[in-house]
Amino acid sequence: MCFAAAGSRCDAKQKAGCHITGGSIVAVQITEPDRLHALDAVRAFALLAGIVLHTTMSFFLPIPAMDVSQSATLGVLFYVIHIFRMTLFFLIAGFFAHKVFHRRGFSAFARDRVRRIALPMLVGWVILAPLMGVIVVWGLIRTFGDAGAEAPEPPAMGLPLTHLWFLYYLCIFYVIVLALRQLFVAVLGDSSWLHKFVDRLVAGLSSTVVGPVMFGLPLALVFLTSPNWPAWFGLPTPDYGLTPQVPAMVGYGGAFVLGWFLDRQSDLLQSIRRNGPAQLVLALVMTIVSLLLVGVIPSLEPNPFVSEASWQRPVYILSYTSAMWFWTFGLIGTALRYLSQPSKRWRYLADASYWMYLVHLPIVFVLQVAVAQLPLHWSLKFPAILLVTTALLLISYHWLVRPTRLGKVLNGKIIPRRPPIEATA
């Protein structure tokens, strides 16, 4: 928005938002024709779905406490959300990373990622990790009594990254992709045969309804060669240890790289938009097949299948990894179809979702532990926890983050709580 005084001139950035009428300059709405509103919405959805996922856990797992009202329904909700949410997030992250990199250049991009990804990760971990450790101990005591406080320590798995592990892996993917890009450009040139081959491959697979099956094959191979893989819980969350874990590097790293190459051919979004509804249907079918094979009861066993038939494991792996990518492409395609127009609501949530996801877990954990022993049904507790958490997160974002320097770190700019009143001609 440009609010230049009458008779003054707009600078280069302001010209897009000023209209000269009768010698005076009147503010008009700045349009953003190149902004992909649908992908903003998808990114917000992926992060906010993570809050829902974490809110389900105490109702079928003893994390952070075992609720007295257990729910197979919430276990299935966790299962479905876990299939796609981080694959979806990392694909969108790769897409926007390529866009920002080519808009700003290497140095500016690197500085921006340090400020908006690495810094929140380090500061957030220092503040949140000890806090969540205390809450988990409280939850164990509430669930198991004194035995919970005296329980043996779990085997060492490395530094606990908590839910901030996704920022750590984002940093890894940025470094790898930029290093490989610089290497390939130096050796082969910016328009090498390798770039053209990858572009054709991505275009061919992304344009077909069944392309997601092929995108899931690398991760399927990892699962097939991992005899101790806990099949019910899908792609293991790499929330412990600084050593990159192979499943996460293949599954989430592959999504990030695919997003990077999708932005090289932004016209592919039209094909994804066209195929979106069909791929959502296939995602639902593959998810149902997976649940029929593995059952609805959560299990950490590597072979929790409903029968011991040898064919079940490979069929499950193929259906699960296909579902992962069908959900990802189906949700993006459907968003492109129905959410491409500017929306103040989704734009606000897109801005707020980063903060909300960063700080939600201690709030969710405290509320889960506090209500765990109450003799109420999960259908009352679960929405109550979600509602209180969401309200606290939105209030804190609106008043403590959005118009402050913290908001500039997270959103890239300071946004007034209330937009200025638009002038009219």
One Martini backbone bead per residue (centre of mass of N, CA, C, O) as a GRO file, in nm:
protein
  425
    1MET     BB    1   0.097   0.035   0.022
    2CYS     BB    2   0.032   0.379  -0.061
    3PHE     BB    3   0.095   0.693   0.150
    4ALA     BB    4   0.127   0.944  -0.007
    5ALA     BB    5   0.140   1.258  -0.036
    6ALA     BB    6   0.023   1.519  -0.173
    7GLY     BB    7   0.260   1.582  -0.438
    8SER     BB    8   0.417   1.340  -0.420
    9ARG     BB    9   0.643   1.067  -0.462
   10CYS     BB   10   0.700   0.756  -0.570
   11ASP     BB   11   0.869   0.495  -0.540
   12ALA     BB   12   0.939   0.200  -0.679
   13LYS     BB   13   0.767   0.038  -0.463
   14GLN     BB   14   0.506   0.234  -0.472
   15LYS     BB   15   0.388   0.243  -0.763
   16ALA     BB   16   0.206  -0.014  -0.744
   17GLY     BB   17   0.020   0.162  -0.507
   18CYS     BB   18  -0.039   0.407  -0.708
   19HIS     BB   19  -0.276   0.679  -0.785
   20ILE     BB   20  -0.339   0.934  -1.017
   21THR     BB   21  -0.566   1.205  -0.918
   22GLY     BB   22  -0.584   1.522  -0.981
   23GLY     BB   23  -0.269   1.550  -0.858
   24SER     BB   24  -0.315   1.309  -0.672
   25ILE     BB   25  -0.240   1.060  -0.432
   26VAL     BB   26  -0.378   0.732  -0.428
   27ALA     BB   27  -0.461   0.464  -0.262
   28VAL     BB   28  -0.406   0.124  -0.349
   29GLN     BB   29  -0.418  -0.195  -0.423
   30ILE     BB   30  -0.189  -0.434  -0.404
   31THR     BB   31  -0.080  -0.656  -0.629
   32GLU     BB   32   0.008  -1.029  -0.663
   33PRO     BB   33   0.047  -1.204  -0.943
   34ASP     BB   34   0.295  -1.410  -0.836
   35ARG     BB   35   0.134  -1.520  -0.612
   36LEU     BB   36   0.090  -1.837  -0.440
   37HIS     BB   37  -0.181  -1.889  -0.258
   38ALA     BB   38  -0.213  -2.198  -0.252
   39LEU     BB   39   0.075  -2.260  -0.131
   40ASP     BB   40   0.035  -2.106   0.126
   41ALA     BB   41  -0.199  -2.284   0.224
   42VAL     BB   42  -0.048  -2.553   0.226
   43ARG     BB   43   0.170  -2.477   0.427
   44ALA     BB   44  -0.022  -2.415   0.657
   45PHE     BB   45  -0.160  -2.691   0.667
   46ALA     BB   46   0.090  -2.862   0.736
   47LEU     BB   47   0.150  -2.723   1.010
   48LEU     BB   48  -0.136  -2.744   1.144
   49ALA     BB   49  -0.153  -3.055   1.127
   50GLY     BB   50   0.070  -3.097   1.342
   51ILE     BB   51  -0.102  -3.006   1.582
   52VAL     BB   52  -0.312  -3.224   1.560
   53LEU     BB   53  -0.127  -3.466   1.582
   54HIS     BB   54  -0.013  -3.401   1.872
   55THR     BB   55  -0.299  -3.401   2.010
   56THR     BB   56  -0.350  -3.722   1.977
   57MET     BB   57  -0.129  -3.891   2.141
   58SER     BB   58  -0.251  -3.929   2.441
   59PHE     BB   59  -0.496  -4.122   2.308
   60PHE     BB   60  -0.258  -4.373   2.219
   61LEU     BB   61  -0.018  -4.255   2.392
   62PRO     BB   62   0.249  -4.192   2.639
   63ILE     BB   63   0.229  -3.882   2.494
   64PRO     BB   64   0.312  -3.737   2.772
   65ALA     BB   65   0.042  -3.895   2.840
   66MET     BB   66  -0.200  -4.118   2.961
   67ASP     BB   67  -0.507  -4.129   2.876
   68VAL     BB   68  -0.810  -4.252   3.000
   69SER     BB   69  -0.906  -4.180   2.696
   70GLN     BB   70  -0.906  -4.386   2.445
   71SER     BB   71  -0.830  -4.374   2.069
   72ALA     BB   72  -0.861  -4.505   1.753
   73THR     BB   73  -0.945  -4.260   1.588
   74LEU     BB   74  -0.691  -4.084   1.656
   75GLY     BB   75  -0.492  -4.286   1.545
   76VAL     BB   76  -0.587  -4.259   1.250
   77LEU     BB   77  -0.542  -3.959   1.224
   78PHE     BB   78  -0.242  -3.972   1.266
   79TYR     BB   79  -0.177  -4.162   1.032
   80VAL     BB   80  -0.277  -3.979   0.801
   81ILE     BB   81  -0.111  -3.723   0.858
   82HIS     BB   82   0.174  -3.863   0.856
   83ILE     BB   83   0.191  -3.939   0.559
   84PHE     BB   84   0.199  -3.610   0.437
   85ARG     BB   85   0.289  -3.344   0.588
   86MET     BB   86   0.611  -3.337   0.538
   87THR     BB   87   0.615  -3.383   0.238
   88LEU     BB   88   0.454  -3.134   0.173
   89PHE     BB   89   0.637  -2.927   0.305
   90PHE     BB   90   0.909  -2.991   0.151
   91LEU     BB   91   0.807  -2.932  -0.130
   92ILE     BB   92   0.734  -2.635  -0.079
   93ALA     BB   93   1.014  -2.553   0.022
   94GLY     BB   94   1.162  -2.613  -0.246
   95PHE     BB   95   1.002  -2.428  -0.428
   96PHE     BB   96   1.065  -2.157  -0.272
   97ALA     BB   97   1.372  -2.177  -0.272
   98HIS     BB   98   1.411  -2.147  -0.576
   99LYS     BB   99   1.270  -1.875  -0.604
  100VAL     BB  100   1.446  -1.711  -0.402
  101PHE     BB  101   1.723  -1.770  -0.520
  102HIS     BB  102   1.659  -1.637  -0.811
  103ARG     BB  103   1.580  -1.355  -0.691
  104ARG     BB  104   1.847  -1.299  -0.484
  105GLY     BB  105   2.063  -1.503  -0.452
  106PHE     BB  106   2.300  -1.655  -0.274
  107SER     BB  107   2.366  -1.459  -0.037
  108ALA     BB  108   2.077  -1.368   0.037
  109PHE     BB  109   1.967  -1.648   0.084
  110ALA     BB  110   2.156  -1.736   0.312
  111ARG     BB  111   2.080  -1.511   0.509
  112ASP     BB  112   1.779  -1.574   0.521
  113ARG     BB  113   1.806  -1.869   0.632
  114VAL     BB  114   1.952  -1.800   0.890
  115ARG     BB  115   1.731  -1.606   1.007
  116ARG     BB  116   1.458  -1.802   0.947
  117ILE     BB  117   1.589  -2.093   1.046
  118ALA     BB  118   1.846  -2.122   1.226
  119LEU     BB  119   1.773  -1.924   1.455
  120PRO     BB  120   1.501  -2.048   1.550
  121MET     BB  121   1.619  -2.322   1.613
  122LEU     BB  122   1.824  -2.243   1.836
  123VAL     BB  123   1.640  -2.077   2.021
  124GLY     BB  124   1.411  -2.283   2.048
  125TRP     BB  125   1.577  -2.511   2.171
  126VAL     BB  126   1.680  -2.371   2.428
  127ILE     BB  127   1.383  -2.321   2.536
  128LEU     BB  128   1.206  -2.594   2.473
  129ALA     BB  129   1.354  -2.854   2.554
  130PRO     BB  130   1.353  -2.826   2.867
  131LEU     BB  131   1.048  -2.784   2.896
  132MET     BB  132   0.961  -3.063   2.773
  133GLY     BB  133   1.111  -3.238   2.972
  134VAL     BB  134   0.944  -3.156   3.220
  135ILE     BB  135   0.664  -3.238   3.108
  136VAL     BB  136   0.723  -3.539   3.063
  137VAL     BB  137   0.782  -3.608   3.356
  138TRP     BB  138   0.507  -3.523   3.458
  139GLY     BB  139   0.352  -3.728   3.281
  140LEU     BB  140   0.477  -3.986   3.402
  141ILE     BB  141   0.380  -3.938   3.690
  142ARG     BB  142   0.073  -3.919   3.622
  143THR     BB  143   0.067  -4.213   3.499
  144PHE     BB  144   0.292  -4.392   3.702
  145GLY     BB  145   0.404  -4.232   3.914
  146ASP     BB  146   0.692  -4.300   4.074
  147ALA     BB  147   0.781  -4.492   3.843
  148GLY     BB  148   0.820  -4.267   3.632
  149ALA     BB  149   1.065  -4.124   3.777
  150GLU     BB  150   1.228  -4.425   3.795
  151ALA     BB  151   1.271  -4.474   3.519
  152PRO     BB  152   1.452  -4.580   3.283
  153GLU     BB  153   1.653  -4.481   3.058
  154PRO     BB  154   1.672  -4.439   2.751
  155PRO     BB  155   1.831  -4.495   2.488
  156ALA     BB  156   2.069  -4.356   2.318
  157MET     BB  157   1.988  -4.106   2.036
  158GLY     BB  158   2.070  -3.830   2.103
  159LEU     BB  159   1.986  -3.531   2.030
  160PRO     BB  160   1.708  -3.351   2.105
  161LEU     BB  161   1.505  -3.187   1.851
  162THR     BB  162   1.231  -3.224   1.845
  163HIS     BB  163   1.009  -3.046   1.638
  164LEU     BB  164   1.279  -2.894   1.507
  165TRP     BB  165   1.395  -3.093   1.291
  166PHE     BB  166   1.295  -2.955   1.024
  167LEU     BB  167   1.510  -2.728   1.032
  168TYR     BB  168   1.761  -2.902   1.019
  169TYR     BB  169   1.688  -3.036   0.743
  170LEU     BB  170   1.668  -2.782   0.582
  171CYS     BB  171   1.965  -2.704   0.609
  172ILE     BB  172   2.073  -2.953   0.471
  173PHE     BB  173   1.927  -2.913   0.198
  174TYR     BB  174   2.045  -2.643   0.125
  175VAL     BB  175   2.341  -2.726   0.116
  176ILE     BB  176   2.322  -2.955  -0.091
  177VAL     BB  177   2.181  -2.810  -0.328
  178LEU     BB  178   2.381  -2.574  -0.360
  179ALA     BB  179   2.636  -2.740  -0.397
  180LEU     BB  180   2.542  -2.902  -0.646
  181ARG     BB  181   2.477  -2.664  -0.823
  182GLN     BB  182   2.756  -2.537  -0.833
  183LEU     BB  183   2.893  -2.785  -0.951
  184PHE     BB  184   2.724  -2.825  -1.212
  185VAL     BB  185   2.766  -2.542  -1.328
  186ALA     BB  186   3.079  -2.556  -1.339
  187VAL     BB  187   3.086  -2.822  -1.523
  188LEU     BB  188   2.800  -2.802  -1.721
  189GLY     BB  189   2.613  -2.581  -1.668
  190ASP     BB  190   2.291  -2.435  -1.660
  191SER     BB  191   2.213  -2.610  -1.952
  192SER     BB  192   2.231  -2.905  -1.918
  193TRP     BB  193   2.160  -3.232  -1.978
  194LEU     BB  194   2.079  -3.291  -1.684
  195HIS     BB  195   1.862  -3.079  -1.649
  196LYS     BB  196   1.686  -3.173  -1.887
  197PHE     BB  197   1.635  -3.458  -1.787
  198VAL     BB  198   1.502  -3.387  -1.516
  199ASP     BB  199   1.278  -3.212  -1.630
  200ARG     BB  200   1.144  -3.437  -1.799
  201LEU     BB  201   1.092  -3.631  -1.567
  202VAL     BB  202   0.920  -3.447  -1.391
  203ALA     BB  203   0.707  -3.381  -1.605
  204GLY     BB  204   0.610  -3.669  -1.665
  205LEU     BB  205   0.525  -3.748  -1.367
  206SER     BB  206   0.351  -3.486  -1.287
  207SER     BB  207   0.130  -3.526  -1.536
  208THR     BB  208   0.039  -3.782  -1.393
  209VAL     BB  209  -0.164  -3.964  -1.191
  210VAL     BB  210   0.073  -4.205  -1.127
  211GLY     BB  211   0.343  -4.064  -1.044
  212PRO     BB  212   0.357  -4.109  -0.726
  213VAL     BB  213   0.456  -4.398  -0.734
  214MET     BB  214   0.744  -4.326  -0.835
  215PHE     BB  215   0.823  -4.128  -0.603
  216GLY     BB  216   0.802  -4.372  -0.379
  217LEU     BB  217   1.032  -4.586  -0.446
  218PRO     BB  218   1.285  -4.503  -0.281
  219LEU     BB  219   1.146  -4.544  -0.003
  220ALA     BB  220   1.056  -4.833  -0.046
  221LEU     BB  221   1.344  -4.947  -0.056
  222VAL     BB  222   1.421  -4.869   0.231
  223PHE     BB  223   1.201  -5.038   0.373
  224LEU     BB  224   1.275  -5.318   0.249
  225THR     BB  225   1.585  -5.281   0.387
  226SER     BB  226   1.418  -5.255   0.682
  227PRO     BB  227   1.351  -5.483   0.925
  228ASN     BB  228   1.293  -5.252   1.176
  229TRP     BB  229   1.050  -5.119   1.061
  230PRO     BB  230   0.776  -4.927   1.176
  231ALA     BB  231   0.507  -4.948   0.983
  232TRP     BB  232   0.274  -4.783   1.122
  233PHE     BB  233   0.470  -4.507   1.144
  234GLY     BB  234   0.635  -4.494   0.905
  235LEU     BB  235   0.811  -4.224   0.876
  236PRO     BB  236   1.058  -4.154   1.068
  237THR     BB  237   1.121  -3.932   1.312
  238PRO     BB  238   1.417  -3.716   1.327
  239ASP     BB  239   1.433  -3.623   1.671
  240TYR     BB  240   1.726  -3.761   1.686
  241GLY     BB  241   2.007  -3.644   1.619
  242LEU     BB  242   2.264  -3.526   1.383
  243THR     BB  243   2.246  -3.767   1.214
  244PRO     BB  244   2.147  -3.846   0.925
  245GLN     BB  245   1.859  -4.008   0.811
  246VAL     BB  246   1.775  -4.203   0.555
  247PRO     BB  247   1.465  -4.182   0.533
  248ALA     BB  248   1.458  -3.869   0.548
  249MET     BB  249   1.647  -3.808   0.311
  250VAL     BB  250   1.470  -3.952   0.099
  251GLY     BB  251   1.183  -3.847   0.157
  252TYR     BB  252   1.231  -3.535   0.220
  253GLY     BB  253   1.457  -3.474   0.018
  254GLY     BB  254   1.296  -3.555  -0.233
  255ALA     BB  255   1.077  -3.338  -0.196
  256PHE     BB  256   1.259  -3.092  -0.210
  257VAL     BB  257   1.379  -3.143  -0.492
  258LEU     BB  258   1.114  -3.151  -0.642
  259GLY     BB  259   1.033  -2.862  -0.576
  260TRP     BB  260   1.273  -2.728  -0.712
  261PHE     BB  261   1.199  -2.844  -1.005
  262LEU     BB  262   0.912  -2.736  -1.031
  263ASP     BB  263   0.995  -2.429  -1.050
  264ARG     BB  264   1.133  -2.461  -1.334
  265GLN     BB  265   0.812  -2.565  -1.408
  266SER     BB  266   0.534  -2.395  -1.347
  267ASP     BB  267   0.334  -2.531  -1.559
  268LEU     BB  268   0.285  -2.795  -1.388
  269LEU     BB  269   0.053  -2.687  -1.207
  270GLN     BB  270  -0.174  -2.751  -1.410
  271SER     BB  271  -0.153  -3.059  -1.393
  272ILE     BB  272  -0.192  -3.079  -1.088
  273ARG     BB  273  -0.468  -2.947  -1.086
  274ARG     BB  274  -0.614  -3.153  -1.270
  275ASN     BB  275  -0.530  -3.420  -1.081
  276GLY     BB  276  -0.611  -3.376  -0.782
  277PRO     BB  277  -0.885  -3.526  -0.726
  278ALA     BB  278  -0.790  -3.809  -0.819
  279GLN     BB  279  -0.552  -3.824  -0.610
  280LEU     BB  280  -0.728  -3.813  -0.358
  281VAL     BB  281  -0.872  -4.078  -0.410
  282LEU     BB  282  -0.613  -4.253  -0.418
  283ALA     BB  283  -0.520  -4.181  -0.134
  284LEU     BB  284  -0.760  -4.310   0.012
  285VAL     BB  285  -0.727  -4.594  -0.097
  286MET     BB  286  -0.430  -4.644   0.001
  287THR     BB  287  -0.495  -4.598   0.301
  288ILE     BB  288  -0.699  -4.827   0.336
  289VAL     BB  289  -0.511  -5.052   0.251
  290SER     BB  290  -0.301  -5.006   0.471
  291LEU     BB  291  -0.496  -5.049   0.716
  292LEU     BB  292  -0.582  -5.339   0.638
  293LEU     BB  293  -0.286  -5.452   0.673
  294VAL     BB  294  -0.200  -5.312   0.971
  295GLY     BB  295  -0.410  -5.171   1.118
  296VAL     BB  296  -0.542  -4.958   1.394
  297ILE     BB  297  -0.321  -5.053   1.585
  298PRO     BB  298  -0.065  -4.946   1.737
  299SER     BB  299   0.284  -5.028   1.633
  300LEU     BB  300   0.644  -5.111   1.677
  301GLU     BB  301   0.644  -5.331   1.492
  302PRO     BB  302   0.777  -5.454   1.189
  303ASN     BB  303   0.513  -5.683   1.178
  304PRO     BB  304   0.175  -5.567   1.205
  305PHE     BB  305   0.013  -5.771   1.052
  306VAL     BB  306  -0.287  -5.948   1.001
  307SER     BB  307  -0.079  -6.136   0.861
  308GLU     BB  308   0.187  -6.376   0.745
  309ALA     BB  309   0.202  -6.296   0.468
  310SER     BB  310   0.459  -6.218   0.245
  311TRP     BB  311   0.301  -5.990   0.070
  312GLN     BB  312   0.229  -5.759   0.271
  313ARG     BB  313   0.476  -5.583   0.299
  314PRO     BB  314   0.521  -5.482   0.002
  315VAL     BB  315   0.232  -5.378  -0.037
  316TYR     BB  316   0.234  -5.176   0.192
  317ILE     BB  317   0.472  -5.004   0.100
  318LEU     BB  318   0.349  -4.919  -0.171
  319SER     BB  319   0.085  -4.794  -0.058
  320TYR     BB  320   0.215  -4.589   0.135
  321THR     BB  321   0.401  -4.428  -0.064
  322SER     BB  322   0.170  -4.357  -0.254
  323ALA     BB  323  -0.006  -4.204  -0.053
  324MET     BB  324   0.195  -3.982   0.011
  325TRP     BB  325   0.188  -3.863  -0.289
  326PHE     BB  326  -0.113  -3.837  -0.338
  327TRP     BB  327  -0.164  -3.634  -0.117
  328THR     BB  328   0.033  -3.417  -0.207
  329PHE     BB  329  -0.084  -3.372  -0.497
  330GLY     BB  330  -0.384  -3.349  -0.424
  331LEU     BB  331  -0.366  -3.098  -0.238
  332ILE     BB  332  -0.233  -2.908  -0.437
  333GLY     BB  333  -0.438  -2.933  -0.669
  334THR     BB  334  -0.688  -2.843  -0.503
  335ALA     BB  335  -0.575  -2.567  -0.421
  336LEU     BB  336  -0.537  -2.461  -0.712
  337ARG     BB  337  -0.848  -2.478  -0.772
  338TYR     BB  338  -0.969  -2.319  -0.483
  339LEU     BB  339  -0.697  -2.118  -0.367
  340SER     BB  340  -0.586  -1.888  -0.582
  341GLN     BB  341  -0.721  -1.671  -0.440
  342PRO     BB  342  -0.729  -1.419  -0.251
  343SER     BB  343  -0.685  -1.452   0.119
  344LYS     BB  344  -0.689  -1.329   0.429
  345ARG     BB  345  -0.704  -1.585   0.595
  346TRP     BB  346  -0.472  -1.753   0.461
  347ARG     BB  347  -0.256  -1.538   0.487
  348TYR     BB  348  -0.255  -1.524   0.791
  349LEU     BB  349  -0.195  -1.830   0.839
  350ALA     BB  350   0.067  -1.833   0.681
  351ASP     BB  351   0.210  -1.634   0.875
  352ALA     BB  352   0.137  -1.789   1.155
  353SER     BB  353   0.226  -2.098   1.130
  354TYR     BB  354   0.518  -2.089   1.216
  355TRP     BB  355   0.482  -1.997   1.506
  356MET     BB  356   0.275  -2.211   1.591
  357TYR     BB  357   0.464  -2.455   1.550
  358LEU     BB  358   0.709  -2.378   1.725
  359VAL     BB  359   0.516  -2.334   2.016
  360HIS     BB  360   0.291  -2.565   2.065
  361LEU     BB  361   0.393  -2.818   2.230
  362PRO     BB  362   0.393  -2.722   2.529
  363ILE     BB  363   0.092  -2.662   2.534
  364VAL     BB  364  -0.014  -2.938   2.461
  365PHE     BB  365   0.128  -3.098   2.688
  366VAL     BB  366   0.006  -2.955   2.931
  367LEU     BB  367  -0.291  -3.018   2.862
  368GLN     BB  368  -0.267  -3.325   2.852
  369VAL     BB  369  -0.171  -3.367   3.143
  370ALA     BB  370  -0.403  -3.212   3.292
  371VAL     BB  371  -0.645  -3.414   3.152
  372ALA     BB  372  -0.574  -3.722   3.167
  373GLN     BB  373  -0.748  -3.790   3.455
  374LEU     BB  374  -1.006  -3.712   3.343
  375PRO     BB  375  -1.355  -3.826   3.333
  376LEU     BB  376  -1.339  -3.790   3.005
  377HIS     BB  377  -1.400  -3.777   2.688
  378TRP     BB  378  -1.216  -3.738   2.404
  379SER     BB  379  -1.438  -3.562   2.249
  380LEU     BB  380  -1.372  -3.326   2.460
  381LYS     BB  381  -1.063  -3.294   2.495
  382PHE     BB  382  -0.945  -3.259   2.214
  383PRO     BB  383  -1.093  -2.994   2.123
  384ALA     BB  384  -1.006  -2.829   2.370
  385ILE     BB  385  -0.703  -2.833   2.324
  386LEU     BB  386  -0.713  -2.716   2.037
  387LEU     BB  387  -0.859  -2.451   2.103
  388VAL     BB  388  -0.668  -2.332   2.316
  389THR     BB  389  -0.409  -2.343   2.152
  390THR     BB  390  -0.501  -2.171   1.911
  391ALA     BB  391  -0.570  -1.917   2.068
  392LEU     BB  392  -0.290  -1.865   2.194
  393LEU     BB  393  -0.134  -1.851   1.925
  394LEU     BB  394  -0.290  -1.618   1.788
  395ILE     BB  395  -0.255  -1.405   2.008
  396SER     BB  396   0.055  -1.409   2.018
  397TYR     BB  397   0.097  -1.335   1.723
  398HIS     BB  398  -0.064  -1.067   1.703
  399TRP     BB  399   0.091  -0.918   1.962
  400LEU     BB  400   0.412  -1.048   1.965
  401VAL     BB  401   0.489  -1.078   1.642
  402ARG     BB  402   0.377  -0.937   1.382
  403PRO     BB  403   0.475  -0.620   1.492
  404THR     BB  404   0.771  -0.736   1.516
  405ARG     BB  405   1.092  -0.852   1.498
  406LEU     BB  406   1.004  -1.144   1.508
  407GLY     BB  407   0.828  -1.123   1.255
  408LYS     BB  408   1.064  -1.055   1.065
  409VAL     BB  409   1.208  -1.324   1.096
  410LEU     BB  410   0.963  -1.515   1.013
  411ASN     BB  411   0.823  -1.323   0.765
  412GLY     BB  412   1.030  -1.076   0.662
  413LYS     BB  413   0.822  -0.883   0.825
  414ILE     BB  414   0.642  -0.615   0.938
  415ILE     BB  415   0.303  -0.639   1.065
  416PRO     BB  416   0.036  -0.489   1.115
  417ARG     BB  417  -0.239  -0.542   1.294
  418ARG     BB  418  -0.358  -0.298   1.126
  419PRO     BB  419  -0.451  -0.195   0.843
  420PRO     BB  420  -0.466   0.057   0.665
  421ILE     BB  421  -0.672   0.281   0.543
  422GLU     BB  422  -0.818   0.305   0.253
  423ALA     BB  423  -0.814   0.494  -0.008
  424THR     BB  424  -1.027   0.691  -0.212
  425ALA     BB  425  -1.129   0.851  -0.509
   0.00000   0.00000   0.00000
